[in-house]
Amino acid sequence: MLEIDGSEQSGSGTIVRDAVPFCILIGQEIHLKNIRAKRDKPGLRAQHLKALEAAANLCGGKLSGGTVGSKEIWFHPGKAIKGGTFVWDIGTAGSTAMLALSLIPLGLFAVGASTYRITGGLFQDFAPSLFHLKHVLLPTVRRMGAEVEVRIIQPGYVPKGGGRIELQIMPVNGALKPLNLVSQGQVVSMRGIALSSQLKERNVSQRMGRECERVLKARGFHPEIDLLDDERDKPAFERPAVQAGAALAVWAETDTGGLLGADMAGARGRTAEFIGKQTAQDLLTDLGSGATVDRHLADQVIPFAALSKGTSTFRIPSVTEHVEARLWLVEKIVGAKSMIHENLVTIEGIGFLRER
């Protein structure tokens, strides 16, 4: 049984969400201790527990110690990863994007096509937004041979959650391809989405989008930001949010194929203008670093690169604790070697193939 100390590296939930899916893929039993030891509230939160339960559901595995607050779990993988339709409700405003990121690698190596319907939060602090997942991460992994699509059915915000998404995943034919993004190149397009729910009278979408555009145009860019709300005659999504909330995302595509994005969710006391300005500045900072992936994509693509066949190379804005933790984890569990030199990440993929 593989022993993983969750207090190492970032000591975050990333270790929980990555370790178990990797162990399922390679058929390795795992004992995970000191879960989220470096966080203010150590142990499993609802969203981490749901990721473990969903992973067990997909492979017919056995989870022991799986309760909210638990600092130690044991996981025994099943034999094969099932395709089909699965429905999971986090039960809180916990991140549906984080749960999706944990499960997508399993769906890519399942025995058949998969549909995952997930309920929870779509836009919150300390987690990627569904806009970033849809418009930045998934197009990037599709370059690597992954066939994954996501549909937002209903927005969901803190504290009530209630957001709904649907993932469609096709099994990979062979191994994933490596990601090669060494040079940033020139920005060829910049898009964005400003969304608000139950805030029409305050023009939140317009104010976020207008301020974001102002900052970006001052730097010579020409963003196209769609303004969405739940209260139009033709609403943006199938179902309106269950509470008021807002979210902004903006992303840039370069002529070398790079995608870099930034996003921010609304929060009490956080003005629409602040959201617009800060989101624009975050994107400009990452672009100004010469990176080919943004600060979030920098660690999110690591699991896919580790499983791919060949050497992935991409330039990150900075070396974060999440980057370090994920590189450590993919080497420890699947044996993918990596190196960082002047923010250029190189990962030797293992060429993982699904057993037939």
C-alpha positions, -999 to +999 in steps of 0.1 A: +000+000+000+013+034-010+017+058+019+012+095+011+016+122+038-009+150+030+011+175+051+040+175+025+044+201-001+013+224-002-006+203+024-037+211+004-068+194-010-049+191-044-031+161-030-063+144-020-080+151-054-050+139-074-036+110-055-066+087-055-074+090-092-038+084-101-038+053-078-070+041-096-054+044-130-023+024-120-042+000-097-024+010-065-038+008-030-032+040-010-031+052+026-034+090+028-027+106+062-025+142+076-050+153+050-050+191+043-027+195+074-016+230+064-051+244+060-071+264+085-097+236+087-076+204+083-092+172+071-117+164+044-142+190+034-175+181+017-160+187-018-129+165-011-151+137+003-174+138-028-143+135-050-132+103-032-168+089-032-172+097-069-138+080-077-148+049-058-182+049-076-164+050-110-141+021-104-160+000-079-133+008-053-135+008-015-130+039+006-123+037+044-122+066+067-143+088+044-161+113+066-161+151+067-132+162+089-113+129+085-075+134+084-068+098+072-083+076+045-075+042+029-085+035-007-086+002-026-092+006-063-115-015-083-106-033-115-119-010-143-132+025-147-169+025-157-184+046-185-221+057-184-240+085-167-232+095-131-248+122-109-231+138-079-242+165-055-215+181-034-242+193-010-225+227-005-211+255-026-179+234-029-162+237-063-177+217-092-147+226-112-123+210-087-144+178-087-144+178-125-107+182-126-103+152-103-126+130-124-117+139-160-085+118-160-106+087-150-132+094-177-105+096-203-094+060-195-129+045-188-142+016-207-168+037-225-182+072-229-191+091-198-216+118-187-210+134-153-237+157-138-224+176-108-242+200-085-224+225-062-206+259-066-195+272-100-180+305-090-161+311-057-127+322-044-098+297-042-110+276-070-111+278-108-144+291-123-164+270-147-157+297-173-119+290-170-125+253-171-147+256-203-127+282-222-091+277-211-084+242-195-105+220-218-094+236-251-058+230-239-063+193-230-081+188-263-049+197-280-035+167-261-061+144-276-087+145-248-124+147-259-141+166-231-169+191-232-187+209-203-221+225-203-232+250-176-269+243-168-273+266-138-250+291-121-241+285-085-224+308-059-214+309-023-230+302+001-260+283-013-244+266-043-270+248-063-251+252-096-252+224-121-228+213-149-226+184-172-194+169-185-192+147-216-160+126-218-149+102-245-121+076-237-087+084-252-077+064-283-042+054-272-022+078-250-026+115-246-002+137-266+023+159-248+018+197-245+045+219-261+041+256-255+075+272-252+070+306-267+041+329-258+039+346-292+014+374-299-021+377-286-045+372-314-078+374-295-092+382-261-126+372-249-145+373-217-178+367-199-194+389-172-222+371-155-246+383-128-276+367-112-305+386-095-284+419-097-299+434-129-309+467-113-273+473-102-259+467-137-232+444-123-224+426-155-221+459-174-199+474-147-175+444-144-172+442-181-167+479-187-139+482-161-122+451-174-123+464-209-110+498-198-079+483-182-071+460-210-077+486-238-053+509-219-026+483-226-034+480-263-058+450-263-093+448-277-113+424-256-148+412-265-167+406-233-202+390-233-226+404-207-249+378-193-276+377-166-302+353-154-331+378-158-332+384-196-361+373-217-337+347-231-316+337-201-280+326-205-285+292-190-313+266-187-320+275-150-315+307-130-293+307-099-309+301-066-292+333-051-276+366-062-240+363-074-216+374-100-185+362-119-161+375-144-136+357-166-114+369-194-089+349-215-064+355-243-053+332-272-019+336-287-006+328-322+014+299-308-017+282-294-014+294-258-044+302-237-042+323-206-071+333-185-081+351-153-113+352-133-129+364-101-162+357-083-184+383-066-183+386-028-199+408-002-182+442-002-164+435-035-174+461-061-181+452-097-154+477-106-128+460-084-136+427-100-132+441-134-099+458-127-083+430-107-093+403-133-078+424-161-046+431-141-042+393-132-043+385-169-019+413-178+005+401-151+006+365-165+009+378-201+037+401-190+057+372-175+061+356-210+042+325-198+023+302-222-002+291-195-018+312-168-012+308-130-041+283-127-035+263-159+002+260-148-007+233-123-039+220-138-023+206-169+004+186-149-017+154-144-025+153-182+012+159-191+023+132-167+000+106-184+009+117-219+033+099-242+063+121-247+078+153-232+056+182-223+072+217-221+054+249-211+063+282-195+045+292-163+042+327-147+057+316-114+064+284-094+035+281-070+030+256-042+003+239-063+028+234-092+054+220-068+028+197-051+015+183-084+050+177-098+059+159-066+028+138-067+030+127-103+066+116-098+058+098-065+027+079-078+032+074-116+069+080-120+067+110-143+100+129-140+100+167-142+123+198-141+118+235-138+143+259-153+136+297-154+099+289-152+100+265-181+084+232-169+095+199-186+076+167-178+085+133-191+051+116-196+046+079-189+025+072-220-003+057-199-026+033-218-060+019-207-060-018-202-082-034-228 
